[in-house]
């Protein structure tokens, strides 16, 4: 497989002023993304999972150039896109994003057809007839009637709005679509419809997905590979099937344990005692950021930050004592 997207030691820090003195020289930063290296392979789905506040959405926004990275590199389709030399319009032809809340990502005063057509005019330089045909095709592909094009978003249900957002994203025929919690604001039955739609679109258009989610069940259903984040760091990476069957990092074990299981005989089989709360992104713990909550932590965990190392072919974990979970 060939990579469609790679990040290399990608960091995004947000400066904060901790003092009431505006002339203070003391600088503090929110370390939202703290050195993420990852790969999305062509035609596959990478799920980025973790608790709220772990840096998932910031990672997605940084990759999509909606916020400038502090350091590191983003290589999209073989070319770096953070050096300022690549025209954003050329990037967005092939990289689109579906936001978490269609209510806020769609202009309430713009008709659906205009919302889908606007990026086609701006990115593709198509004429009106070509754009009109593309709008109809996109609506049909996502299962919406053509008359929806003349409606405002306020006249649509939540599921219909998300389908419109997906239609807008696939309109320019991108190679990669970033899905930022695409179903979290929807009812369970609508979630299933949207997930099935995404799989159908991936097969039909050979799309690659980067899925941002805190829902382990959604990640398991939709993704081929899984990347687990904690406090801005990558703590585990590998094929989704392998991670779900045998998580190795203590945080991943806890994350999977927290997901509801329908079978009562399988509940709490992966239970790990997690104490405390997510650490501050401004003043994170020294060493391993997870060590204050980890049942396996020892003295070295407080001093040395573990590196993401290969523990089996294609499987990576950042833990000093990952052998204890084998």
N, C-alpha and C positions, 0 to 999 in steps of 0.2 A: 504493500500500500504506500501511496505517496501522501505527504502532509499537505493540507490546505492552509493550516494555521499553526504557527509556533510562537511561543513567547519565551524569551531568554532573560532570566533574572529580572522580571518585570516588577517594578515598584511604583506605588502611588501613595505619597505622603501628603496630608493636608496640614498646613501650618495652623497653629492655634496660639492665641495670646492668653497666657495663664496669669498675667499680672495686670493690676489696674493701672500700672505705669505704662503708658504707650511707648515710652522710650527704653523700656527694658530690653537688654540684649539677650536675655534667656529665651531660647527658642524651643518650643515643643511641637511635636507633630503627631497627628493621628496616622498610624501606620496601617492603612486600610489594606494595602496589598504589599507584601514584604518579601519580594524575591521569588515570584512564581515562574517556574519553567514547565511548559506543558506543550502537548501536540494534539491537534485535531486532524484525524486522517480523512482523506477524501471518501465521501459516500457513507460516513459513519456518524454516530452521535456520541459526543462526550458530555456526560453529566457532571456539573460542578455542584457538589452538595455540601451542606454545613448549616449550622445554626444561623439565625438572623444576626447580622452584624459581623459575620466572619470575613466579609470582603468579596462575596460572590458577585454582587451587582456592580461594585466598583471595578472589579476585574473585567466584567463584560463591557462596561462603559469605556474603560481605558483601551481595550482592544478595538472597540468601534470608533475610537478617536473622539468620543464625546467629552473626554477629559484628558488632558495631556499627562503622559507618564512622567514620574519623577526621574526614573532611570530605567535601563533595560531596553529590550527591543521586541518589536512585534513584526513577525515575518508572515506576510499573507500572500499565498500563491507564489512563493519563491522570492518575494521582494520585501524589503523593510519598508514600513509605512509610517514610521515615527521620525524619520530624518528630515521631514519637511520638503523633500524633493518630489514626493508622489502627490499628484493632484487629488484632493479628497473625492472629487466627482468620479474619478476613475476607480477609486477604492469602493465607493458605495454602489457602483454598478454590480459588484460581485459580492458585497458584504452588506446584509440587511439585518435589522433587529426588530423583534416583536416585543413590545414592552408589557410589563406586568398588568397594568391597568388600562384597558382600551378606552375607558371613560375619559382619561386625561390625555391619552396619546392621539385621540381623534379630535379635530377641530369641531366643536358643536355647531358652528355656523357654516360649515362647509358640507356640501352634499357628498354622499359616499363616493359617487363616481369621480368627483373632483379630487377627493382625498387619494384615491387609487391612481388617478391620472397625473397628479402633480409631480411625483418623482419620475414618471416616465418622460414628461416634457423636459425636466431638468437634467436627468441623467442620461437618457437615451437619445435625445434630440429627434424624437419621432414626430411626424405630422399628426394632425388631428384624427384622420381616418385610422391610422395605425394605432394611436392611443385608444380610440374608442373601441376598436376590435380587441385590444389587450385588456381593457376594463371588463368587457363582456366575458372574455375567456377566463380572467382571474375570478370573477364572481361565480362562474359556472364551476370552476375547479374546486372552489371551497364550499360548494353546495348552496349558494344563495341565488334566489330568483333575480333576473335582470332588472326588475322594477326597483330593487333596492338601491340602485345607482342614483335614483332621483330623491331618495329619502335623506333626512338628517340623522346623525347618530342618536339623537334623543328619541327617535321613533323606533329604535331597534332594541332587542333584548341584549343581555350581557353576552350570551353565546354568539349572537349575530355580530355584535361589535368586534369580538375577538376574531371571528372569521373575516371580517373586513380588514382588520389589522394584518392578518396573515395574507390576505389577497394583495394588500398594498406591498407587503414585503417580497412576495414572489413575483410581482409584476415585472421588475427589471431583470428577471431570470438570473438571480444571483447564484454563486457557488456555495456560499456559506450563509446560514441564517442563525443569528444569536437569539435564543428564546429565553427571555428573562421572566421566569415564573409565569408561563403562558396560561396556566389553568387555575392559579391560586384564588382568583376572584370569582370563580364560577361554581355553580352547583355541581354535585357529584355526577349526575347524569350528563350534563353538558361537558364536564371535564373529559369523560370517556369519549364523547363524540369528537372533541378537539384533538385528543391524543391519537385517535384512529385516523383522523384527517391528516395529521402531521406525518404519520407513517406512510400513508398513501402518497402524499406529495413527495416524500423523500424517495420512494421507489420510482415514481413517475418522472421526476426531474433530476434524479441523481444528486439530491441535495446533501450537504453536510450540515449538521446541527451542532451548536454548542448550547446545551441546556442548563440554565441556572435554576436550581430548585432546592427547597428544604424538605421536599416530600420524597422519602426513600422509595415509596411504591411507584411514583411517577418515574423516577430515575431508573428503577429496575425494569419497568415496562418499555421505556422509550430508548434507552441508551445501550451502546456497545461497550463503552469505556466509562469509568467513573474516576473522578478526582475529588478527594475529600479535603476541604479547607477548614482550618481552625485559626482564628485570630490573625488572618492575613497570610498564613503559611499553608503549604501543601503538606499534608501528613500521610496521605496514602493515595496510590494510583495503580490502576490495573484494569483488567476486563471486568465488566459489571458482574457477570455471572460468577466469577471467582471471588470477588469481594463480598458479594451477598452470601455465598456459600461458606466462606471462611475469612471474615475480616481479621486483620492482623494488628492494626494500630488500636490501642485502647480506646481512643476517641471514636473511631469507626465502629467498634464493637458497641459502644454506648449509644451511638446514633442509630444503629440498626435495631438495638434492643428497645429503643423508645418508640419504634413504629408499631402501630396496632397490628395484632395478628389474629385472624379470624379463628384459627384452631386453638382452643384452650389448652390442648396438650403440648403445644409448642411455645407457649408464652414463657418469657423470661429465661429461655435456654441460653441466651447470650448476655444475661444481665451482668453489668459491671457497676460497681459502686462508684458513682461520680459525685464528688463533694464540691461545694462552693459554686462560683459563678464564672462566666466568661471574663477573662482578664481585661484590664483597660488597654485600649489600643494606643493610648498616649504613653503610659508607663507599664509596658508589658513585663512579665517576670523574666529574670535572667535565665539563661539556658533554654531548656524546653519550655515553651509557653504553656504546655498542658500539665506540667509537673505538679502544680498545686492541687489538681483535681485527680491525678492519676493514681490508681491503687498499686502500680508497679514501680513508682518513682523511687530513686535512690539518690545519694549525694551527687553523683555525676550529672544527674538530670537538672540540678539547680545551677550548675556551672557551665556546662557545654551544650550548645544548641545542636541537636542531632541533624545530620544531613539526610537528604532523601536518597536512600540506597536501594539497589536492586536486591530483593530477598529471594526471588525466584524469577525465571524468565518472563519478562514483561510486567513484573509486579514490584512495586516500590513502596517503601514505608520509611517514615522519619521517626525512628524510635531507637533508643539505646538498648532496650531489652525486648525487642520484637520477638525474640526466640521464645519468650515466656508465653506468648499467645499461640504458638504453633500447635 
